[in-house]
Amino acid sequence: MTTNAAQAQPMLRDIDGRVLVVDHLVRRFGDLTAVDGVSFAIAPGETFGLLGPNGAGKTTTISMVAGLVPADEGTVTVLGEPMGPGAVQPKRHIGLVPQELAIYPELTARENLTFFGQLQGLRRSELRARTQEVLDLIGLADRAKDPTKEFSGGMKRRLNIGIGLLHRPRLLILDEPTVGVDPQSRNAILESVEALSVEGMAVLYTTHYMEEAERLCDRVAIIDSGRIQAEGTRDELIRLIGGLDSIRLSGSGDTVAAAAALRALPAIEQVTADRHGLVLTVRDAPTAVAAVVTGATAAGLTLRDVEITRPDLESVFLHLTGKALRD
């Protein structure tokens, strides 16, 4: 796990089996350093998230990863091949799904997929078979013959993802794919992304929605002001802020005796009382809650409610940056 953006990040070597290695990328626009020493790597079958607010440097980072813009410093390799605006071979391994829709509204869903599949080098029977597979995956098989101008925003987003998947890329790059879609379409998009890692595809996913990063990503890099503030699994990032959960016990009875009994439990770090009952700071609340309820009841507390609160990536972001994720 990487922490403390103020410290230099370790140099990354091109590790055997890694689909993508990003090493100390820097991109400047005049006096603004939009990306400042970003490094990470993604393995096959892994979904890696760049989590940060708008303007954090996510889109600029993936533009360099995809070879759309040059890096001022640092390197990108895809399956061991150097990436840049002039590179051809590594781009064959990438599927890029940009924020802006890249579809033709007058064409049907199938026609859009066929057109882009031909650009990607798919031919005849392979293209027909792959188009149907993708339509099934993104849930648009029943609308394959409809002009995409009649689609909802969410359906267009799903088709956009399908275009990026046609040529079976080794690395799929998704830049904020659920922005501006309804909840049902958003869930359909997330389900489609979840299915990709099962097929061994590496996924680079940018978002400013904490819940998406927690649901989809094996590892997450928290990015702000062009720098990676921390990187690791969800649990590793939670441990940066102590990794402790909270259990609130609401009820009546002998709170003093209950508090004393609960402090003796090995998972309990702190017990405080308020007018509603007790608040416990604990390690791994789901595991500890049974012993907590048993101990409190035995000590004379009559429980009305038990509420567990666990820290999330939003808490980590606030801890690292001093601001809320959507500021």
C-alpha positions in Angstrom: 0.0 0.0 0.0 1.3 3.5 -0.9 0.6 6.4 1.5 1.7 10.0 1.9 1.8 11.8 -1.4 4.4 14.2 0.0 6.9 11.4 -0.1 8.4 10.2 -3.4 6.6 7.1 -4.7 8.7 4.0 -5.2 9.8 3.3 -8.8 7.8 0.5 -10.4 9.4 -2.1 -12.6 7.6 -3.9 -15.4 6.5 -6.9 -13.4 5.8 -10.1 -15.3 2.1 -10.6 -15.9 1.1 -7.0 -15.2 -1.2 -5.6 -17.9 -0.5 -2.0 -17.1 2.5 -0.3 -15.4 2.3 3.5 -14.8 5.5 5.0 -13.5 5.8 8.6 -12.2 3.5 10.2 -14.7 3.6 14.0 -14.9 1.5 16.3 -17.1 1.6 20.1 -17.0 -0.6 22.7 -18.6 1.3 25.9 -18.3 1.8 26.6 -14.6 -0.7 23.9 -13.6 0.6 20.5 -12.8 -2.5 18.4 -13.5 -0.8 15.0 -12.8 2.1 15.0 -10.4 4.1 11.7 -10.2 1.3 9.2 -10.4 2.4 5.5 -10.3 0.4 2.2 -10.2 0.1 -1.2 -11.8 -2.8 -3.5 -12.8 -2.8 -7.3 -13.1 -5.0 -9.4 -15.3 -8.5 -9.9 -13.8 -8.0 -6.9 -11.5 -10.3 -3.8 -11.3 -8.2 -0.8 -10.2 -10.0 2.4 -9.3 -8.9 6.0 -9.4 -11.2 7.7 -6.8 -11.2 11.5 -6.6 -13.3 14.6 -7.2 -13.7 16.4 -10.5 -10.5 18.1 -11.4 -8.3 15.7 -9.4 -6.4 14.5 -12.5 -8.2 11.3 -13.3 -9.1 12.0 -16.9 -5.6 13.4 -17.7 -4.0 10.3 -16.2 -6.1 7.9 -18.3 -5.5 10.1 -21.4 -1.8 9.4 -21.0 -2.4 5.7 -20.2 -4.3 5.4 -23.5 -1.7 7.3 -25.5 -3.9 10.2 -26.3 -1.6 12.9 -24.8 2.1 12.7 -24.1 3.5 12.7 -20.6 5.9 15.4 -19.6 7.7 12.9 -17.4 7.3 9.2 -16.5 6.3 6.1 -18.5 3.4 3.9 -19.3 3.7 0.3 -20.5 0.9 -2.0 -21.6 1.9 -5.7 -21.6 5.5 -4.5 -21.5 5.2 -2.3 -24.6 5.8 1.5 -24.2 2.7 3.6 -24.7 2.6 7.1 -26.1 0.7 9.1 -28.8 2.8 7.5 -31.6 2.5 3.9 -30.3 0.4 1.5 -32.4 0.8 -2.0 -31.0 0.0 -1.3 -27.3 -3.2 0.5 -28.3 -4.5 -2.7 -29.8 -4.7 -4.1 -26.3 -6.8 -1.2 -24.9 -10.5 -0.5 -24.9 -11.2 3.1 -24.0 -14.7 4.2 -22.8 -14.6 8.0 -22.5 -16.9 10.3 -20.5 -18.3 11.7 -23.7 -20.5 9.4 -25.7 -18.8 8.1 -28.9 -21.8 6.6 -30.8 -23.7 7.5 -34.0 -27.3 8.4 -33.0 -28.8 7.6 -36.4 -27.4 4.1 -36.4 -28.9 1.2 -34.5 -27.1 -0.4 -31.6 -26.0 -3.3 -33.8 -24.9 -1.0 -36.6 -22.8 1.0 -34.2 -21.1 -2.1 -32.9 -20.6 -3.4 -36.4 -19.0 -0.1 -37.6 -16.6 0.1 -34.6 -15.9 -3.6 -34.8 -14.7 -3.2 -38.4 -12.5 -0.3 -37.3 -11.0 -2.6 -34.7 -10.2 -5.2 -37.3 -13.0 -7.7 -36.7 -14.4 -9.4 -39.8 -17.5 -11.3 -40.9 -18.5 -14.2 -38.7 -16.3 -13.2 -35.8 -17.8 -9.7 -35.9 -21.3 -11.0 -36.0 -20.7 -13.4 -33.1 -18.9 -10.8 -31.0 -21.5 -8.2 -31.6 -24.2 -10.5 -30.3 -22.1 -11.4 -27.2 -21.6 -7.8 -26.4 -25.3 -6.9 -26.9 -26.1 -9.7 -24.4 -23.5 -8.5 -21.9 -24.7 -4.9 -21.9 -28.3 -5.9 -21.8 -29.3 -4.3 -25.2 -30.0 -7.5 -27.2 -33.8 -6.6 -27.3 -33.0 -3.1 -28.6 -30.3 -4.1 -31.1 -32.4 -2.8 -34.1 -33.4 0.5 -32.6 -31.7 3.8 -33.5 -29.6 4.9 -30.6 -31.1 8.4 -30.7 -34.2 6.7 -29.1 -32.1 5.3 -26.2 -32.0 6.7 -22.7 -28.8 8.1 -21.4 -28.1 4.9 -19.5 -28.6 2.8 -22.6 -26.2 5.0 -24.5 -23.6 4.6 -21.8 -24.0 0.8 -21.9 -23.5 0.8 -25.7 -20.5 3.0 -25.2 -19.0 0.4 -22.9 -19.9 -2.3 -25.4 -17.9 -0.6 -28.2 -14.9 -0.6 -26.0 -15.3 -4.4 -25.3 -15.8 -5.6 -28.9 -12.1 -6.5 -29.7 -11.6 -8.2 -26.3 -9.0 -5.8 -25.0 -6.6 -6.9 -22.3 -7.1 -3.5 -20.6 -10.5 -1.7 -20.4 -10.4 2.0 -19.4 -13.7 3.4 -18.1 -13.8 7.2 -17.4 -16.7 8.0 -15.1 -19.1 5.6 -17.0 -22.1 6.2 -14.8 -22.2 10.0 -14.7 -25.7 11.4 -15.4 -27.5 8.0 -15.7 -30.6 6.8 -13.8 -30.2 4.4 -10.9 -31.5 1.4 -12.9 -29.0 2.0 -15.7 -26.2 2.7 -13.3 -26.8 -0.7 -11.6 -26.8 -2.4 -15.0 -23.5 -0.7 -15.9 -21.9 -1.8 -12.6 -23.1 -5.4 -13.1 -21.5 -5.4 -16.6 -18.2 -4.2 -15.2 -18.3 -6.7 -12.4 -18.5 -9.5 -15.0 -15.4 -8.4 -16.8 -12.8 -9.3 -14.2 -14.2 -12.8 -14.2 -13.0 -13.1 -17.8 -9.5 -12.0 -16.8 -9.7 -8.5 -18.2 -7.8 -5.7 -16.4 -10.0 -2.7 -15.7 -9.0 0.9 -14.9 -12.0 2.6 -13.5 -12.3 6.3 -12.6 -15.0 7.6 -10.4 -15.9 10.2 -7.8 -18.6 7.9 -6.4 -17.2 6.2 -3.3 -19.8 3.4 -3.4 -18.8 2.4 -6.9 -15.2 2.1 -5.9 -16.1 0.0 -2.9 -18.3 -2.3 -5.0 -16.1 -2.8 -8.0 -12.5 -2.3 -7.3 -10.0 -4.8 -6.0 -7.6 -1.9 -5.2 -8.2 1.9 -5.1 -5.9 4.9 -5.5 -7.3 8.0 -3.9 -6.2 10.9 -6.1 -6.4 14.6 -5.4 -4.7 17.7 -6.9 -2.9 15.4 -9.3 -1.3 13.2 -6.7 -2.1 9.8 -5.4 -2.7 10.3 -1.7 -2.9 6.6 -0.8 -3.4 3.3 -2.6 -4.4 -0.2 -1.6 -7.4 -2.5 -1.0 -10.4 -1.1 0.8 -9.4 -2.7 4.1 -5.8 -1.3 3.8 -7.1 2.2 3.2 -9.6 1.9 6.1 -6.7 1.0 8.4 -5.1 4.4 7.5 -7.7 6.0 9.8 -7.5 3.4 12.4 -9.9 0.9 10.8 -12.2 0.9 13.9 -16.0 0.4 13.7 -18.7 1.7 16.0 -21.6 -0.1 17.6 -24.4 1.9 19.2 -26.6 0.1 21.8 -29.9 1.8 22.4 -31.9 0.7 25.4 -32.5 1.1 29.1 -31.2 -0.4 32.3 -27.9 -0.4 34.1 -25.6 1.3 31.6 -22.8 1.7 34.1 -22.6 -2.1 34.7 -23.0 -2.8 31.0 -20.2 -0.4 30.1 -17.9 -2.0 32.6 -18.7 -5.5 31.3 -18.2 -4.5 27.7 -14.8 -2.8 28.4 -13.5 -6.2 29.3 -14.2 -7.7 25.9 -11.0 -8.0 23.8 -12.4 -6.3 20.7 -13.5 -3.2 22.5 -11.3 -0.1 22.3 -13.6 2.4 24.0 -17.1 2.6 25.6 -18.9 5.9 26.1 -22.4 6.6 27.4 -25.0 9.1 26.1 -28.7 9.6 26.9 -29.7 6.9 24.4 -27.4 4.1 25.6 -23.8 3.2 24.8 -21.4 3.8 21.9 -18.6 1.3 21.5 -15.5 1.7 19.4 -14.6 -1.8 18.3 -12.4 -3.9 15.9 -14.4 -5.8 13.3 -17.9 -5.0 14.5 -19.7 -7.8 12.6 -17.5 -10.4 14.4 -17.8 -8.7 17.8 -21.5 -7.8 17.8 -22.7 -11.2 19.2 -20.4 -11.0 22.2 -21.4 -7.3 22.7 -25.1 -8.0 22.8 -24.7 -11.0 25.1 -22.4 -9.0 27.5 -24.7 -6.0 27.6 -27.8 -8.1 28.2 -26.1 -10.1 30.9 -25.1 -6.9 32.7 -28.6 -5.6 32.9 -29.1 -3.6 29.7 -32.5 -4.0 27.9 -31.7 -3.4 24.2 -34.1 -1.7 21.8 -31.7 -1.3 18.9 -28.2 -2.2 17.8 -26.5 -0.1 15.0 -23.2 -0.8 13.4 -21.3 1.9 11.6 -18.2 1.0 9.6 -15.7 3.5 8.1 -15.7 3.9 4.3 -13.6 5.3 1.6 -15.3 8.7 2.0 -13.9 8.8 5.6 -10.4 7.9 4.2 -10.6 10.7 1.6 -11.7 13.2 4.2 -8.9 12.1 6.5 -6.2 12.3 3.8 -7.3 15.5 2.1 -9.3 17.4 4.7 -12.3 17.8 2.4 -15.3 15.8 1.3 -15.0 13.7 -1.8 -17.5 15.8 -3.9 -16.1 19.2 -2.8 
